[in-house]
Amino acid sequence: MNTSFPNHAWSELALRENDGLAVSLLWNRATGRVKVAVDDAQLGDHFEINVPGADALAAFHHPFAYAAKLGASFGDAGSRAPERSTV
């Protein structure tokens, strides 16, 4: 059975913003899933990382390092945002 859940099912547990970069820790009440969403207003880029609950705070505080650990590819050297693929 393929069931999709609307975006409003996600609750924001934490948010931090600095210099055009917003990092959100989100929890889906319906599924129990946790993800970290990163929005870069300066580059107009966004990516999300699905994370196990035990890794949620580490991924929230260090989303680029966590994504790299999972094998995410990053753009040009010096760029803060990874490619648009979702990990």
C-alpha positions as CSV (number, residue, x, y, z in Angstrom):
1,M,0.0,0.0,0.0
2,N,1.4,3.4,-1.0
3,T,0.4,6.1,1.4
4,S,1.7,9.6,1.2
5,F,1.5,12.1,4.0
6,P,1.0,15.8,3.5
7,N,3.8,18.3,4.5
8,H,1.8,19.4,7.5
9,A,2.6,16.1,9.1
10,W,6.1,17.3,9.8
11,S,6.7,19.1,13.1
12,E,9.7,21.4,13.4
13,L,11.6,20.4,16.5
14,A,14.5,22.9,16.1
15,L,15.6,25.7,13.8
16,R,18.8,27.6,13.5
17,E,19.6,30.4,11.1
18,N,22.8,32.3,10.3
19,D,24.0,34.2,7.3
20,G,21.2,33.1,4.9
21,L,21.5,29.4,6.0
22,A,18.5,27.8,7.7
23,V,18.8,24.3,9.2
24,S,15.6,22.6,10.5
25,L,15.2,19.4,12.5
26,L,11.8,17.9,11.5
27,W,9.8,15.0,12.9
28,N,6.9,13.2,11.1
29,R,4.3,12.4,13.7
30,A,2.5,9.9,11.4
31,T,5.6,7.9,10.5
32,G,8.1,8.6,13.3
33,R,10.7,9.6,10.7
34,V,13.2,12.4,11.4
35,K,14.9,14.6,8.8
36,V,17.2,17.6,8.6
37,A,16.3,20.3,6.0
38,V,18.9,22.8,4.9
39,D,17.9,26.0,3.0
40,D,20.6,28.3,1.6
41,A,19.0,31.6,0.7
42,Q,22.2,33.0,-0.8
43,L,22.6,30.1,-3.3
44,G,18.9,29.4,-3.6
45,D,19.6,25.7,-2.7
46,H,17.9,23.2,-0.5
47,F,18.5,19.6,0.6
48,E,17.1,17.2,3.1
49,I,18.7,14.3,5.0
50,N,16.6,11.4,6.4
51,V,18.3,10.5,9.7
52,P,17.8,7.9,12.4
53,G,16.5,9.4,15.6
54,A,19.7,8.6,17.4
55,D,21.7,10.8,14.9
56,A,19.2,13.6,14.7
57,L,21.1,16.2,16.8
58,A,24.5,15.4,15.2
59,A,22.9,15.8,11.7
60,F,21.2,19.0,12.8
61,H,24.4,20.6,14.2
62,H,26.6,19.4,11.3
63,P,24.4,18.7,8.3
64,F,27.1,19.1,5.7
65,A,29.5,16.7,7.5
66,Y,26.7,14.2,8.1
67,A,25.6,14.4,4.4
68,A,29.3,13.9,3.3
69,K,29.5,10.9,5.6
70,L,26.6,9.4,3.7
71,G,28.3,10.0,0.4
72,A,26.6,13.2,-0.7
73,S,28.5,15.1,-3.5
74,F,29.2,18.7,-3.0
75,G,29.4,21.4,-5.6
76,D,32.5,23.6,-6.3
77,A,35.2,24.0,-3.7
78,G,34.1,26.8,-1.4
79,S,30.4,26.3,-2.0
80,R,28.4,25.6,1.1
81,A,25.6,23.7,-0.6
82,P,25.7,20.1,-1.9
83,E,24.1,19.2,-5.2
84,R,20.4,19.1,-5.3
85,S,20.1,15.3,-4.8
86,T,18.4,14.2,-1.6
87,V,20.3,11.8,0.6
